[in-house]
Amino acid sequence: MKSKPRLSFWQIWNMSVGFLGIQFGFALQNANASRILLTFGADLHHLSWFWLVAPITGMIVQPIIGYFSDKTWNRLGRRRPYFLAGAMLASAALIMMPNAPHLANFIAPMFIGGGLLMIMDASFNISMEPFRALVADKLPDEQHTLGFSVQTVLIGIGAVVGSWLPYILGNWMGIPKEASGEGLVPPNVVYSFYFGAAVLIATIIWTIASTKEYPPEFYEDEEKEEEKTKGIKIPKKMWQLLLVQFFSWFALFSMWVYTTPAVAEHFYGTSDPNSAAYQDAGNWVGILFGIYNGVSAIVALMLPYVAKFITRRLTHLAALTLGGLSFLSFALIQDPVMLILPMIGIGIAWASILAVPYAMLANSIPPKQMGIFMGLFNMSITIPQIVNGIFGGLILKYVFDGNPLMSILMAGVLMILGGLSVLFIKDKVEEVV
């Protein structure tokens, strides 16, 4: 395989812009899917099962897409056909989901909404997996941390805007925040989904138009090397990263599911989802989530510089430890406004989680098999979420006596353990900023 030329910052930026649109759509889904499904008639006590849709579809779809994107070569290239196909499907689902009541003649809107949620997740994953592989395809080893950090910046920007857009439309632009009838979705949410679909398509087209992939001939030497070894051999570093990933993503899933009830009960004194105080808590948690995503976007660009001086291992160790301590600080804080401080620490951990493990892994993967390995590595993200989705509620009920704050504190302990697990990884690549 020929050596890869170093790319400029803006070349890397253009290559990753599509991730902004993907995360924009993900943020709209994560922030609004529950209330949309409740509007359609879902039972509040069954909502946690809908959270399993994303990791399950990701676990199935990403390895398959990774495998086929490794084998694909056409006029659009190797990875770009999947960007476009996934974006088109996800945009269609974004447009249809808040309109499920208008599509339901014989099937309840809740089931249509749930089906569209699954289609949306699968489509996001079709686009997302090749983006990870594209960075490893295009960049030399010493730029991997920078490449995945730029992706993290764009993920943060998309997540912040996507999370806050319904609030912005409803409170700043005068779009109605109440539905015109029972079982319908408020206009500010509907228009947010429309806007998200447009952003997704536009950013994917930006990447496709501005980024060219290396032709098949570029990988001829790698193909000859692969002929000497049959099958897929999992790199040792991938196995070493599994424990780090399990602790990290189990903790993150707890945060996404239990932060709102924990904040409502601990800081607002209510566990009634129908109370005004609970809604205030939910709105504040939305702002907090936007803050940690915004922090991650800023911190991500600093990660290559930090990794250059203290290594990628110690960078990830420090970030996860800070994130774990931030979760534990929930027990000490009395004023909900002060939760901004731990969200800063969690944002730093989130930036590292989205960038450093991929950068550590990328140089260990055969370039011709980058897609399938990135897809397989995604299982280190989906499996801990599935395990948490199945057992997290049982732990909350039988171990923590129904106190959701304890689930947040458990997340803190697990994230610190994830940081300590980094010490078992051998990573010798020197980073160049």
BELSULMO-V921693 format. One line per field, one symbol per residue. phi: phi as a letter, one per 30 degrees, with the letter a starting at -180 (. if undefined). Layout:
phi: ???
//
This chain:
phi: .ddcddcdeddddddceedddddededddddbddddddddjddedcdeddddedddddddddddddddddcdbbddjccdededddddddddddddedceedcccbcdeedddddddddddddeddddeddddddddccdedcdddddddededdddddddddceeddddcccideccddadicceeddedddddddddddddddedddcbccddeddcdddddddddbciccddedddddddedddddddddddddcddddddddccibbcdcdddddddddddddddddddddddddeddedddddcbidedddeddddddddddddedcdccddddeddddddddddedddbdeddddedcceedceddddddddddcdddddddddcedddddccchicdddddddedddddddddddddccbcdddcd
//
